[in-house]
Amino acid sequence: MVSVIFTTFSYASDDEWNIHDFGSYVVASVPGEVVHGDKMRFVLEKRNCNKIGIMFSFLTYKSSETPELQGRKVPIRINGSDTLNIADVVLVRPAFSNMAFFVMFTAPQYYPLDEFTDGIMNDYRKDKQFSITLAKSDDFDPEKYFDILDNNWKLDKFPEKITEAHLMCTGKPNKIFKG
């Protein structure tokens, strides 16, 4: 399972991006502003570097029942939107001597890189933020599992960092993603 490679914690400065080549994937990540260990990760698969996946994590100290979330689909809100989106819980791992849980989420699909870059940067400039809130639905109450329900990430450097990641993915110079 690919998500196993993303279980390390990194504590960087407020908006420090990291780009790593994991063999068949290149991942660009930025730490959260609310919980610093929570990261937003943008994933490029080397078999198609022009598609992008999204992963994000939330650390919680809330409940011993958190592991039951693995494999579930949970509702999220992006930038406070009234529209509910869905994220897949792909990994739940104990952290800090079993006092907390690291929960990894993914978007259910990969997106065309150009369109995604344009869309996320247009939203980011309009809303002046990129945030995710774990949302309540008829069959999911995030307060049962999480002590902090939202986080936001600085994406000012996203176009240049995703261009670096794309170059690492393809191994050759390409256009710059302006967003």
Secondary structure, 3 states (H helix, E strand, C coil): CHHHHHCCCCCCCCCCCEEEECCCEEEEEEEECCCCCCEEEEEEECCEEEEEEEEEEEEECCCCCHHHHCCCEEEEEECCCCCCEEEEEEEEEEECCCCEEEEEEECCCCEEHHHHHHHHHHHHHHHCCEEEEECCECCECHHHCCCCCEEEECCCCHHHHHHHHHHHHHCCCCCCCCC
